[in-house]
Amino acid sequence: MDSQDKIDLEALRAAAFDQSPWPALMFSASGDLLAANESAEALFGHGLPLLNRRRLAPSQPDTPLAALVERARHEGVQVRERRLEIGLPGHAPIEAEAAATPLPRGAVLLTLQTRQAGPAFDRSHDLRSAAGMGRTLAHEIKNPLAGIRGAAQLMKAAAGPEDAALAQVIVDETDRIKRLVDRVEAFSADRPPQCAPVNIHRVLDRVRTLISSGIGEGMTIRESYDPSLPPAWGEEDQLIQIFLNLAKNAAEAAHSRGDDRGEVSISTAYRHGARLRSANGRDPRGAPLEVRIQDNGPGVPADLRDHLFDPFVTTKPQGTGLGLTLVAKLVADHEGIIDYESEPGRTVFRVRLPVEPSHEPATEART
């Protein structure tokens, strides 16, 4: 065989793993998660780093996953479980038909075929709870809040200077509560995004302009765009909200260094092979458009990393803990994936989004 015709078998095997339509996970002999293909990331709504932080590993004792993987390793043959439950802490379990295959050096390959039509885990369960909370709070709080504010304004008009200042405190605090309720109410919107072709770089340029004149003023903000990207498929205003929240968080983290060396970078890329199954159970869609927002701040505290997208979890003394939860909801509404990696001096948020449907056949040709 001519040397130019020789096939790199290792590269071919790696490509088969990455491009498999079935979720696939590879565990080491000690139970660590070594690799997860695109289908697995789409199924769980997380990339490999966050899956590791969520402790998706058979090293946890007394779990069906641990038992299946150990059987394959002990018996030295592929073993199957027709109704295996796999769960991440704080989330509903996924039921799947699973096959565990022993590999050299004690590693095990786990492949999954889920029984449900839609994504088994995409944070939608948590976000539906937040949506119900938003509707309830908005209804129960907004009307009496308006009455309190109106009464405080009347008191201020008729009061002396000292009492007027106290009345203004009531007005200001009432306005602050209303802003909080407005943010919570954002979760109650059930309508899907009004999707259209969107130039993602125009969105990111708008975001950069907004943070440059605010928290990011005087800070180094770098950009690295792939000019060949096709249009994203989404609602422009919501995409602006997603990336503005992430960019503001990044700028605040970089600014907290306190040494005038804070830096934020925004980049885009095309990632082949990323596919997500739509929430309505239709055929999988491509989600190859990737936006990364990185900062050189202190990183996410270790005790918050597993819960960063949960409601009311925040690293800011005056934060509400709803910004990233809203971002996760909007990304899920767009049938995308959000993930992050963090260590001292480097935090990266990664968002993957579908492209305009008319570009999907062309993008398949590029894979």
C-alpha positions as CSV (number, residue, x, y, z in Angstrom):
1,M,0.0,0.0,0.0
2,D,1.3,3.4,-0.9
3,S,2.3,5.5,2.1
4,Q,-0.1,8.2,1.1
5,D,-3.0,5.7,1.1
6,K,-2.2,4.4,4.6
7,I,-5.0,5.1,7.2
8,D,-4.1,6.5,10.6
9,L,-6.2,4.0,12.6
10,E,-5.9,5.9,15.9
11,A,-7.2,9.1,14.2
12,L,-9.9,7.1,12.6
13,R,-11.0,5.5,15.9
14,A,-10.9,9.0,17.6
15,A,-13.1,10.4,14.8
16,A,-15.5,7.5,15.1
17,F,-15.8,8.2,18.9
18,D,-16.3,12.0,18.3
19,Q,-18.8,11.7,15.5
20,S,-20.9,8.8,16.8
21,P,-24.6,9.6,16.9
22,W,-24.8,7.8,20.3
23,P,-23.6,9.4,23.5
24,A,-20.3,7.8,24.5
25,L,-18.2,8.2,27.7
26,M,-14.8,6.8,28.5
27,F,-13.7,6.1,32.0
28,S,-10.3,5.3,33.4
29,A,-9.5,2.3,35.6
30,S,-9.9,4.5,38.7
31,G,-13.3,5.7,37.5
32,D,-12.3,9.2,36.2
33,L,-14.1,10.5,33.2
34,L,-11.5,10.7,30.4
35,A,-13.6,11.7,27.4
36,A,-17.1,12.5,26.3
37,N,-18.1,12.8,22.7
38,E,-20.3,15.6,21.3
39,S,-23.5,13.5,21.6
40,A,-22.8,12.9,25.3
41,E,-22.2,16.7,25.9
42,A,-25.5,17.4,24.1
43,L,-27.4,14.8,26.1
44,F,-26.2,16.1,29.5
45,G,-26.1,19.8,28.4
46,H,-22.5,20.0,29.7
47,G,-19.0,19.7,28.3
48,L,-16.3,17.4,29.7
49,P,-15.0,19.8,32.4
50,L,-18.4,20.4,33.9
51,L,-19.4,16.7,33.7
52,N,-16.3,16.0,35.8
53,R,-17.3,18.6,38.3
54,R,-20.8,17.1,38.4
55,R,-19.1,13.9,39.4
56,L,-20.5,11.8,36.5
57,A,-18.1,8.9,37.3
58,P,-18.5,5.3,38.4
59,S,-16.2,6.0,41.3
60,Q,-19.3,6.8,43.3
61,P,-20.2,3.6,45.1
62,D,-23.6,1.8,45.1
63,T,-24.8,3.3,41.8
64,P,-26.1,1.4,38.8
65,L,-23.4,3.1,36.6
66,A,-20.6,1.9,38.9
67,A,-22.0,-1.6,39.0
68,L,-22.2,-1.8,35.2
69,V,-18.7,-0.4,34.6
70,E,-17.2,-2.8,37.2
71,R,-19.0,-5.8,35.7
72,A,-17.4,-5.0,32.3
73,R,-14.0,-4.5,33.8
74,H,-14.2,-7.7,35.9
75,E,-15.7,-10.0,33.2
76,G,-13.6,-8.6,30.4
77,V,-16.6,-8.6,27.9
78,Q,-19.2,-6.1,26.9
79,V,-22.2,-6.0,29.3
80,R,-25.5,-4.3,28.7
81,E,-28.2,-2.8,31.0
82,R,-31.6,-2.2,29.4
83,R,-32.8,0.4,31.9
84,L,-29.8,2.1,33.4
85,E,-30.4,5.3,35.4
86,I,-27.7,7.9,35.3
87,G,-28.0,11.0,37.4
88,L,-26.0,14.1,38.2
89,P,-26.3,15.7,41.7
90,G,-29.4,17.9,41.9
91,H,-30.9,16.7,38.6
92,A,-33.5,14.2,37.5
93,P,-31.9,10.8,36.4
94,I,-31.6,9.8,32.7
95,E,-32.9,6.4,31.8
96,A,-31.0,4.7,28.9
97,E,-30.0,1.4,27.4
98,A,-26.3,1.2,28.1
99,A,-23.4,-0.9,27.0
100,A,-20.1,-1.0,28.8
101,T,-17.1,-2.3,26.9
102,P,-13.7,-3.0,28.5
103,L,-10.7,-1.3,27.0
104,P,-6.9,-1.8,27.6
105,R,-5.4,-0.7,30.9
106,G,-8.7,-1.1,32.8
107,A,-10.5,1.7,30.9
108,V,-14.2,1.2,30.0
109,L,-16.2,2.7,27.1
110,L,-19.9,3.4,28.0
111,T,-22.4,4.0,25.1
112,L,-26.0,5.1,25.8
113,Q,-29.3,5.0,23.9
114,T,-31.8,7.2,25.6
115,R,-35.4,6.2,25.8
116,Q,-36.9,9.7,25.7
117,A,-37.2,11.6,22.5
118,G,-36.0,14.9,23.7
119,P,-32.8,15.8,25.7
120,A,-32.9,14.0,29.0
121,F,-30.9,16.6,30.8
122,D,-30.7,20.2,29.7
123,R,-31.4,22.1,32.9
124,S,-35.0,22.6,31.8
125,H,-36.3,20.8,34.9
126,D,-34.6,23.4,37.2
127,L,-35.6,26.3,34.9
128,R,-39.2,25.3,34.9
129,S,-39.2,25.6,38.7
130,A,-37.6,29.0,38.4
131,A,-40.3,30.0,35.8
132,G,-43.1,29.0,38.2
133,M,-41.4,30.9,41.0
134,G,-41.2,34.0,38.7
135,R,-44.9,34.0,37.8
136,T,-45.9,33.6,41.5
137,L,-43.6,36.3,42.8
138,A,-44.5,38.8,40.0
139,H,-48.2,38.4,40.7
140,E,-48.0,38.5,44.4
141,I,-45.5,41.3,44.9
142,K,-45.8,43.8,42.1
143,N,-49.3,45.2,43.0
144,P,-48.6,45.9,46.7
145,L,-45.1,47.1,45.8
146,A,-46.6,49.8,43.6
147,G,-48.9,50.9,46.5
148,I,-46.0,51.1,48.9
149,R,-44.0,53.2,46.5
150,G,-46.9,55.6,45.9
151,A,-47.5,56.0,49.7
152,A,-43.8,56.7,50.3
153,Q,-43.9,59.4,47.6
154,L,-46.9,61.1,49.2
155,M,-45.2,60.9,52.6
156,K,-42.1,62.5,51.1
157,A,-44.1,65.4,49.7
158,A,-45.6,66.2,53.0
159,A,-42.7,65.5,55.3
160,G,-39.8,67.6,56.7
161,P,-36.3,67.2,55.4
162,E,-35.3,64.4,57.8
163,D,-38.5,62.4,57.2
164,A,-38.3,63.1,53.5
165,A,-34.9,61.4,53.4
166,L,-36.4,58.3,55.1
167,A,-39.3,58.3,52.6
168,Q,-36.8,58.4,49.8
169,V,-35.1,55.4,51.2
170,I,-38.4,53.6,51.0
171,V,-38.8,54.6,47.4
172,D,-35.3,53.6,46.5
173,E,-35.6,50.2,48.2
174,T,-39.0,49.6,46.6
175,D,-37.5,50.3,43.2
176,R,-34.7,47.9,44.0
177,I,-37.2,45.1,44.9
178,K,-39.1,45.8,41.7
179,R,-35.9,45.4,39.6
180,L,-35.3,42.0,41.4
181,V,-38.9,40.9,40.7
182,D,-38.5,41.9,37.0
183,R,-35.5,39.7,36.7
184,V,-37.2,36.8,38.4
185,E,-40.3,37.4,36.1
186,A,-38.0,36.8,33.1
187,F,-38.2,33.1,33.9
188,S,-42.0,33.0,33.5
189,A,-41.9,33.8,29.7
190,D,-43.1,30.6,28.0
191,R,-42.9,31.8,24.5
192,P,-40.0,30.3,22.4
193,P,-37.5,32.7,20.8
194,Q,-38.6,34.3,17.6
195,C,-35.7,32.9,15.6
196,A,-34.2,34.5,12.5
197,P,-30.8,34.7,10.9
198,V,-28.5,36.7,13.2
199,N,-24.9,37.9,12.6
200,I,-23.3,36.8,15.8
201,H,-20.4,39.2,15.3
202,R,-22.8,42.2,15.2
203,V,-24.3,40.9,18.5
204,L,-20.8,40.7,20.1
205,D,-19.8,44.1,18.8
206,R,-22.8,45.6,20.5
207,V,-22.0,43.7,23.7
208,R,-18.4,45.0,23.5
209,T,-19.5,48.6,23.1
210,L,-21.9,48.3,26.0
211,I,-19.3,46.9,28.5
212,S,-16.5,49.2,27.2
213,S,-18.5,52.2,28.3
214,G,-19.4,50.6,31.7
215,I,-17.6,48.1,33.9
216,G,-15.0,47.4,31.2
217,E,-14.0,51.0,30.7
218,G,-10.2,51.2,30.4
219,M,-9.9,47.5,30.4
220,T,-8.2,45.4,27.7
221,I,-10.9,43.7,25.6
222,R,-9.6,41.4,22.9
223,E,-11.6,39.8,20.1
224,S,-10.8,36.9,17.8
225,Y,-13.6,36.3,15.3
226,D,-14.0,33.6,12.6
227,P,-15.1,35.6,9.6
228,S,-16.4,32.6,7.8
229,L,-19.2,31.8,10.3
230,P,-22.7,31.4,9.0
231,P,-25.5,33.3,10.6
232,A,-26.7,32.0,14.0
233,W,-30.4,31.0,14.4
234,G,-31.9,32.9,17.2
235,E,-33.6,36.0,18.6
236,E,-31.2,38.9,18.4
237,D,-32.3,40.7,21.6
238,Q,-32.1,37.5,23.6
239,L,-28.6,36.7,22.2
240,I,-27.5,40.2,23.2
241,Q,-28.8,39.5,26.7
242,I,-26.9,36.2,26.9
243,F,-23.6,37.6,25.9
244,L,-24.0,40.9,27.7
245,N,-24.5,39.1,31.0
246,L,-21.5,36.8,30.4
247,A,-19.3,39.7,29.3
248,K,-20.2,41.9,32.2
249,N,-19.5,39.1,34.6
250,A,-16.1,38.5,32.9
251,A,-15.3,42.3,33.1
252,E,-16.2,42.4,36.8
253,A,-14.1,39.4,37.5
254,A,-11.1,40.8,35.6
255,H,-11.6,44.2,37.3
256,S,-11.5,42.6,40.7
257,R,-7.8,41.8,40.3
258,G,-7.2,45.4,41.3
259,D,-3.9,45.7,39.4
260,D,-5.1,47.3,36.2
261,R,-4.1,44.2,34.3
262,G,-7.7,42.8,33.9
263,E,-8.4,41.4,30.4
264,V,-11.5,40.0,28.7
265,S,-11.4,38.2,25.4
266,I,-14.3,37.3,23.1
267,S,-13.8,34.7,20.3
268,T,-15.9,32.7,17.9
269,A,-15.3,29.5,16.1
270,Y,-17.0,26.8,14.1
271,R,-17.0,23.4,15.8
272,H,-17.8,20.5,13.6
273,G,-20.0,17.7,14.7
274,A,-21.8,19.3,17.6
275,R,-25.4,18.2,17.4
276,L,-28.4,18.6,19.7
277,R,-31.8,16.9,19.7
278,S,-34.6,19.5,19.8
279,A,-36.9,19.7,22.7
280,N,-39.9,18.7,20.6
281,G,-38.2,15.4,19.7
282,R,-37.5,16.1,16.1
283,D,-34.3,15.3,14.3
284,P,-31.1,16.5,15.9
285,R,-29.9,20.0,14.9
286,G,-26.5,21.3,14.4
287,A,-25.0,23.5,17.2
288,P,-21.6,24.2,15.8
289,L,-21.4,28.0,16.3
290,E,-19.2,28.6,19.4
291,V,-18.7,31.8,21.3
292,R,-16.1,31.9,24.1
293,I,-15.8,34.7,26.7
294,Q,-12.7,34.5,28.8
295,D,-11.3,36.6,31.7
296,N,-8.2,36.6,33.8
297,G,-9.9,37.2,37.1
298,P,-9.6,35.1,40.3
299,G,-11.9,32.3,39.0
300,V,-15.1,30.8,40.4
301,P,-14.8,29.7,44.1
302,A,-14.6,25.9,44.3
303,D,-17.7,25.6,46.5
304,L,-19.9,27.3,43.8
305,R,-18.6,25.5,40.7
306,D,-21.2,22.7,40.8
307,H,-24.1,25.1,41.3
308,L,-23.2,28.2,39.3
309,F,-26.2,28.1,37.1
310,D,-28.7,27.5,39.9
311,P,-31.0,30.3,41.0
312,F,-29.7,32.7,43.7
313,V,-26.1,31.4,43.6
314,T,-23.7,34.3,43.2
315,T,-20.1,35.3,43.8
316,K,-21.0,39.0,44.1
317,P,-21.8,40.6,47.5
318,Q,-24.7,42.6,46.0
319,G,-25.6,40.1,43.3
320,T,-29.1,38.4,43.0
321,G,-27.8,35.1,41.7
322,L,-30.2,35.2,38.7
323,G,-28.0,36.4,35.9
324,L,-26.4,33.0,34.9
325,T,-29.6,31.1,35.6
326,L,-31.3,33.4,33.1
327,V,-28.5,33.0,30.6
328,A,-28.8,29.2,30.9
329,K,-32.5,29.4,30.3
330,L,-32.1,31.5,27.2
331,V,-29.4,29.3,25.8
332,A,-31.6,26.2,26.4
333,D,-34.5,28.0,24.7
334,H,-32.3,28.4,21.7
335,E,-31.5,24.7,21.8
336,G,-27.9,25.4,22.6
337,I,-25.3,24.4,25.2
338,I,-23.5,26.5,27.8
339,D,-20.5,25.3,29.7
340,Y,-17.5,26.8,31.5
341,E,-14.0,26.1,32.9
342,S,-12.5,28.0,35.7
343,E,-9.2,28.2,37.6
344,P,-7.4,31.1,39.3
345,G,-6.4,33.5,36.5
346,R,-8.6,32.0,33.8
347,T,-12.3,31.5,33.4
348,V,-13.9,30.6,30.1
349,F,-17.6,30.4,29.3
350,R,-18.5,28.6,26.1
351,V,-21.9,28.8,24.4
352,R,-22.8,26.7,21.3
353,L,-25.7,27.7,19.2
354,P,-27.5,26.4,16.1
355,V,-26.8,28.0,12.7
356,E,-29.5,29.2,10.2
357,P,-31.3,26.1,8.9
358,S,-30.5,26.9,5.3
359,H,-26.8,26.6,6.2
360,E,-27.0,23.2,7.9
361,P,-26.5,21.0,4.7
362,A,-23.4,23.1,3.9
363,T,-22.1,22.7,7.4
364,E,-22.6,18.9,7.2
365,A,-20.4,18.9,4.1
366,R,-17.6,20.6,6.1
367,T,-17.5,17.9,8.8
